[in-house]
Amino acid sequence: MGKRVQPDWNRIFGTEFSKGTSGKNRCLWMPQQTKAFIERLATLSPRERQITALSGEGLSNKMIAQKLNLSEGTVKAHLHRIFCKLHVQSRFALIDAFARAKSD
C-alpha cells in the first residue's frame, strides 16, 4: 500500500490549524476572524446570500439550482464568488465559518 497523504488542513479551513493539547487536530479560530467573516458576509449579494443559506442547509448544487430555477453551472459560479469573497476554500469551510459566526 502507498503512503497515506495527510490533508492540508490550513487550505481546507482557511485558518491556522494545529495539534490540540489532547493530540487531536483542531482549528484555531480567533474572535477577530469571526468579526472579519461577518464583515465579509455583508459584501454578498442577495442571491449569494440565498445560495449560502441553502448550501448551509446541506443542499447540493443541483438541488439549489432546481429550487432557485438556475442552472447548476450558475450555482457553481456563485459558490466560487462566495468562496472568494468570504476567503474560504470549500463548502465545508463555508458552513463551518458561518456556524462559528452565528454562535459568537
Helices and strands as residue ranges (DSSP letters): H 9-13, E 17-19, E 25-27, H 31-41, H 46-56, H 61-68, H 72-86, H 91-103
